[in-house]
Amino acid sequence: MKRTTLKLIAAYALFISSAALLTACSGDKPKFTAIDVTGADYAKDFALTDHNGKPRSLKDFAGKVVVLFFGYTQCPDVCPTSMTELAEVRKLLGTDGDKLQGLFVTVDPARDTPEVLKSYMANFDPTFLALYAAPEALAVVAKDYKVYYKKAEGKTATSYTMDHSAGSYIYDTQGKLRLYTRYGSGVAPLAADIKLLLKNL
């Protein structure tokens, strides 16, 4: 065999091995359906109170994937739909469902008392927690999470609605923000993303 041919074969073999190495390396990064915000410098933690009156922060849920959503109990569609879908995701995960923590942060603390929040969460999943804060503290948390919310006056003083961002923040089992999923993204894609995070990817 000619020397030139041997050189070509060696070069091709080197190319194949390099390509395989690159493929293996690129495969290390999981392919999420939701928006990957790994390394974001916002929404790193919170200091809120749950509907049982217990102070909460992300460290309380170490070892679990946390899905956090901002909304309010009198929301007619977006909020109940989002929480219902998250409850369905937990069921889809089977035994891994115990490693999912759903959190609901109210943007309407004036009406969403602890009792109201507790009753509301019972409609979806008994393990989900609702969180609240005084209006001033809520504003600080919302700013850190880049969440928009605004009161829209109704016909009476108590019949107002709340305009608000509609998306969920997803943390991995180490409490690091990894994903942001928009409203209406679907149950199956969310479940698949959470499964990847449970594998510590």
N, C-alpha and C positions, 0 to 999 in steps of 0.2 A: 504494500500500500504506500502510496506516495506521502512524503512528509507534509505536503500542503493539506492533503485530505485528513491526516491525523490531527493537524492543528485545528481544522474546521470542526472535527468531531469533539475535540477537547473544549473548544470554545462554546459549542452548542451545549455540551454537558454542564459547563459552568453556568451558562445562561439559565438552563432548566433548574439547576439547584438554587440559583439566586432567586428565580421567580417563585419557587416553592417556599423559600424562606420569607420572601415579601408577603406572600399570601398568608402564611402562618401568622406573621406579625400583624397584618391588617385584620385578621380574624379575631384578634384579641379585643377589639373594640366592638361592643354589642350594637346591634342595629335596632334602635328603639323606634316606635311609631310616634311617640310624643316628642316634644321639642327637648333636645338634650341641652341642659343648662349647667352641666357639670363644671364646677369651678367658679360659679357666679359669686359676686361679692355682695349679694343682698339676700334677704330672707334666710339668714343663717340660724336664727332661733327666735323664740318668743317667750314672753312671760305673761301668761293668761290664767284665768281660773276656770275650772271645768264646772259642769252643771251640778256636781256634787259638792261644790265649794272648795275643791282641792287645787292649790296652785300647781300649774303645769308648765313644763318646758320640754324641749325635744329629748333631753337626756332621760326623761321618764319612759320613753318608748324605745330604748336601745334594744337592738336585736330584731326590730320590726321595720317593715316598710311603712312609712307614714304618708297618707294622702290627706292634704289639708285644703279645705275649700272655704271661701268667704261668702256668706249669704245671710238670709234672715228667714224666720219661720213663716211669715205671711206672704212670702214670694209665691206667686201663682203657678210658676212652671219650671224655671231653670233650676232652682234649688232642690225641690223635691225630686226632679228628674235625675239630677246629679247624684244625690244621696241614694236613690233607688238603684241606679246603675252601679254605684260602689258596693252596695249590699249584694248585688248579683255577682260582681267580681269576686267578692269574698267567698261566695258559694262555689264559683267556678274553680277556685284555687284548692278546693278540697281540704285536706289536712293542713295545707299551708295557709289556709285562711286565718288561722290563729296568729300568723306572723304579719297580718295586715292591720294597721290601726287607722280608722277613719276619724278625722277631726273636722268639725264644723265651727267656724268662727263667725259669730253674729256681727253684722254691721248695723244692727238696730237694738242696742242695749236698752233703750227706753222701754220697748215693749217685750223684748225677749228676756224675761226674768229666768233665773235658774230653773224654776218649776216648769215654765213654758218650754224651755230648751230640753229639759229631761224628757218631757212628754213627747216632744217633737222627734227626738232621736229614737225613741222606742218604736216609732213607725217604720224604721229602716233596719237597724241591727242593734241588739242590746250591748254590743261591745264598742259601738261608736260613741264618741264624746263630743259634746258641744262646749265651746269656749267663749268667754266673754271678758270684757274689760270696761272700765269707765270710759266715757266718750273721749277724754283727753288722751288716755293711754291707748285706746283703740286707734286714734289718729296717728300715733307714733308707729304702731305696728303696721298699719295699712301703708304708711309711707315707706317703711322698710321693705315691704312686700310688693311695692309698686301697684297697690290695689286702689282702684277708683270706686268711690261710693258717694252718693248724694241723695238727700231726701227730696222726694217729689210730692208736693202738697196734694192732698185729696180734698173731698167735699167737706170733711170734718177734720178736727184736730188729730184724731186717732186713725183716720182712714188713709193716711199717706202710704206711698210705696217707696222703695229704695232702689235707685239705679245703682248697679254695681258690676264690677268685673266678673266674668264667668269663666273661671278656669281653676285647675287644681295644681297644687305644688306637691311634688313627690320626692320623698327623702329615702335614701337607702338605709340599710340596717345599722350603719355607723352614724346616722343622723346628718348626713351630708345631702344638700339639695342636688338632685340629679336631673329631674324632668319637670316640665310644665305641660299639662295637657289641656287643650281647649274644650269648652263645652260642646257636647255632641260628637266627641271622637269615637264613641262606641265602647261597649263592654269588652268584647273579645280583644281588641288591641291593647286596652288598658291592662287586662289580665295578663297578656303576653309580656308586656313591659315589666310588670311587677314580678313575674316569674324570673325574668332575667336579673332583676335586682336582688331577688332572694338567693340567686346563685353567686352573689357578690361580684357581679361583672361591672 
